[in-house]
Amino acid sequence: MVKQFSHYIAETTGKSTCLFSSDGGGWGPCEPEVEAGMIRAYRCEAAVLPLPMIRKISQGYWPEDTSEIDPTKINMKPMDWNEIGGIAVEGWSSLSNMLMRYAADKGLKFGKDDYTGLFNVPIQVNGEWKEEKFGPSTQNHFGFVQNQLYALTTQFLSLPVRYVLFTALESKAEDDDRSTIYGPSIAGKKATAACPSWVGDCIHAQDYAIKRPVKVPNPEGGDPLETIIVDTTVRMYFKKHPDPATGIMFPAKPRIPPEKIKEFSKEYPYGYFEPTVEHGFDSYLHLCDKLSKDQSQSESLKGWREKMDQRLGRLLSGTSGVARISIPKEAVTK
């Protein structure tokens, strides 16, 4: 998704995409785009002050040297919006886990009764004894991380870029009415039901196993043997849909004008699109843009401003031909 997202940003803005990654898997599939400069990638290590680092990036700053891992040498500089058109954040799940670890390792306390239970364990390194600090997570840490994640998300969304893409793993949680739901995996799981409302479009990727019979060489010679290979196909849902195994609903939603839903459904009639290695998520965004910017609005909206101005002029003119409007002073100052 990040790969196709960066191509969409390049096509629509002519600019690069900043990839902020806290996932352990790295960005191998996006390496060609990284080498070309279409994606500017940075990985935040858990040991490199993640809390202030993430906050500054969400405010529009970027490490001057993305290869530097020494916290004392990292210099944050403002992003150049003439060169950056989109931001990808990978992702909610890993960020929440990283912040939980940060809060525990630092022994953060949010109340006098907030017991952290920090302890040190000695270990010999290069002939010298060092101590590693450990600590458990407290209940207050979960609320702290969820609030931080929400604040970071809203801050990212306020940046002057075309789109911000957030990724997340999926998780099972309980809604307020005790019903079981699926949603983005966030530490504590209380935010699982709420976080889809933090963003505009919410897309859920559902994979399906497709069995395919094939002939393979017989290791003992003779006729080929028949075996089964399992391929994986993915459907990107933008409408709520049930899990094929449990029937539990996954949240998903598009952000398009309501009057364009029928036209949108003509392109994707089943509430999902199937990405290929070339296109998928970028095609979805292009369609959303087309429908959102389509100027062929209904006749009832055309010229409404002119009609309202004419009507207002008639009402103000009255019988004397002169209209005087008195505006309270406090209204002007506001």
N, C-alpha and C positions, 0 to 999 in steps of 0.2 A: 504494500500500500504506500509506503514512504517513497519507494522508487517511482511509482506511477504518479504520486502526488508531486514530486519534484519536477517531472516532465510537464505536468499541468501548469505549475507555477511558472516554469520557463516559457511555455507557449503563450500564456496570458499576460505575463508581466515582463518577460525578458530578463528576469532576475533569478538569483540563486535561492535555495532553501537551506535554512539552518536546521541541522538535526542535533537535538540535545538528547543524548542517550544515557540512560541509567540501567539498561538491560544488559544481562551478561552475554547474550548471544552476539553482540556486535552488529556491524552493518555490512557483512560480506556480500549479500546480493546487490547492495548499492555501490559497491566499490568502483565500477566504471563511472558513475555519476560523481563520486567523490573525487576521483582523479581528474575529471574534466572540470571540476569546480562548480558543477550544477548543484551539488550538495556540499555544505560546509559542516563537517561533523565534529562533535565534541562529546567525549564520554566523561561523565562525572563519577569519580571513584568515591566509595563510601568513606574512605579515610581522608578525603580532601575537603573538609569543611562543607558538607553538602548543603546545609541549611542556608548560610549566607550566599553560597555560590548559586544555588537554584533561585533564590530571591532576586539576585542581581540580573541573572539571565532573563527571568520573567519580566523584569523592568526594562529590558532592551539592551543589556550589555552582553559582551562576548569576550572570552579569554583572548588576549593578544597573541599568546602562544598556546595553541590547543594541545601541544605535546608536553607542556610543563605540568608536573604532578606535585611539585613542592608548594604547599599553600603559601609560604612566605614570598614566593617569587611569581605568583599568578597575578597578572595585571588585567583588570577588567576595563574594556573600552566600549563606548557606545556603538551599537550596530549602525551601519550605513544603510539607511532605508532606500537609497538610490540603487543599492546592489542586492538587498534582501527583500524578497517578495512573499515568503512563506516560512513557517516554522513548524517542524515536526517534533513532538515530545514523546519519547519512549521511556517509560509510559507511566500511567497512573499506578499500576500494580507495583512495579519495581521502585518507583519513587516513594510510595507509602512504606514499603518494607525497608528501604534505605533510611528513611526518617525515623522509623521505629527503632532500628538498630542504633542510629545516632543518639536518640533520646536515652536509650538504655545504657550505651557505652559511656555517655557523658553524665549519667546519673541525674538527669534533669528532674527536678521536683516542682510540682505545681500546687503544693499545699503542705502545711506542716505535718500532716498525717500521711503524706505520700511516701511510703517506704520503698526505696529502690534496691536495697540489699547489695550494694557494690562490693566486689571482692577482687583481690589481686592474686595472680598465679605466677610464680617465678619460672623463668626459663633461661637457659644459658645460650647466649648468642655471641659467636666469635670470641669465646673465652670469658665473656663478661655476663654477669647475672642481670637480667632485665625482668621487669614485671609487666604482665599483660592484665589489663583491667576488664572485668566482666560485670554485667548486671542484668537483672530481669526487666521486662516491660511492666509498667503499671497500667491500671485502668485509665488514668488521666492521660497517659501517652497516646492512647487510641483517639481520644477526643482532640488532643493537640494536633496529631498528624492529619486527621480529617479536616480540621479547620485550616491548617496550613495548605493542604492540597487544594481546597476550594479557593483560598486566597490566591494561590499561584495560578490556578486555572483562569480566574477572572482577570488577573494581571496580564497573563499571556494574551488573552482575547482582546485586551485593550490596545495592543501594539498595532502600529499602522502597517499591517501586512494584509494580503488578500485572504488567506486562510491560516488557521492554526489546526494542526492535526494531532490529536491525542490517541495513543493506543493503550490497550489494557488487556489483561487476561480475563477470563470469565470465572464467575464464582456463584455459588448457591448461598442464599441468605434468607432471612425472614423479614417480611414487610411489617408495618405497624400493626396490622390486623392478624399477625401470626401466620399469614399465608406464605408459602415457599415461593421464592422468585429467583431468577437468574439475573446477572448483571455484571458490570465491571468489578473486578476483584480489587478491593481496597482494605487495608488493615482495619480490623474491627468489624467490617461488613455492614455497619449501620448506614454507611453512605452508599451502599450498592444500589438501593432503590432511588436515591436522590441524585446521584451524579449524572445520569443521562440528561437531566434538566439543566445542567451547567453549560451545555453546549447546544448548538443548533441541530445539525444532522447527527444522528446516532446510528451507526452501522454495525450489525452483528455478522461476523463471518462464521458460517456453519459448514463444517466439512462432512463429506459423505464418502464412505468406502464403496468403490465400484469393483466388483470381482470380474476378472477377465481370464478365460482359459487360454493357455498358450502351450506350444510344443517346445520341449527342451531336450538337449542331447541326453542320451542314456549313458550314464557313467560306465555301465557294463557292456556297452555296445548294443547293436541291434536297433530296433525301431525307437524313434523318439518317444519320450514320456510326456503325458499330458499333466499339467499342473495349473494352479491358480495363482495369478498375480493380482494383488489388490492395489488399484489406483485410487487416488484421492481427488475428488472434485470439490470445489468450494462455491458456495452461494453467499453473496453479500446481501443480507436482508436490510431493507430500510423500513419495513413494517413489522409490527409485533408478530411473532410466530412461535409455535410450540416446539419444544425439544422433541425430536423424533423418537427418543427412547422413553422419556418420562412424561411428556405432555405439558411440562411446566413452560410458561411463556418467557420468551426473551424480549427485553425492551428494544425498540428500534423506531426511528422516526426520521422523515426528511424535513427540510426547511424550505418550502416553496410556497408561492402564493396559492391560497385555497382554490381560486378559480382556475388554476393550472393543473389541478390534480388529475383530471380526466385525460388531459394531454400527456401528462407524465406517465400515466398508467398505460397509454398506448405503446410507449417505448419499453416499459417494464411491467407487463400485465400481471405478474405473479408476486410482486412485492420484493423482488430481488434482482440482482444482476450477477452473471457468472464471469469473473475476471479470467483473462488469459495471461500469458506471460508478456504480451505486448500492451494490452489495454484492459481497462476495467474501471478502477476507481477514478482515473482521469476522465473517462468518458462520462461517468456519472456526474462529476462536477461540471463538465462542459454543458451537460443537459440542464442541470440546475441553474447555471448562469443564463442559458438561453431563455428559459422560461421566466426567470426573475426579471430579466431585462427586456422581455418582449413588450414592445410599445403598443401592440394591437389590443388595447384594453377594450372593455365593453363600452357601448355607446353611452351608457348612463354616466360614465366617468369622464368622457371627452368634453372639454370645455366647461367643466363644473365651476371652475374658479371665475370664469367670465360671467356665467349665469348668476353666481352668488353676488358678484360685484354689482351687476346690473340691478338685481333685486334689492341689495342694500342701498344703492343710490336712490331708488324709488322710495324706499321707506324713509330715508333721511330727508329727502326733499320736502315731503309733506305738502301743505297747501300754500305756505308762504313763499316757497321757492328758496328758502335759506335754512340751512341746518346747522345748529350749534351743538357740539358735543363737549360735555364737561368731564374731564378725566381727573380723578382724585390725585393729589400730589404724591401720596404714599404709593400709589400704583405706578407712577412714573419712576420713582426712585427704586422700586423693586425691579 
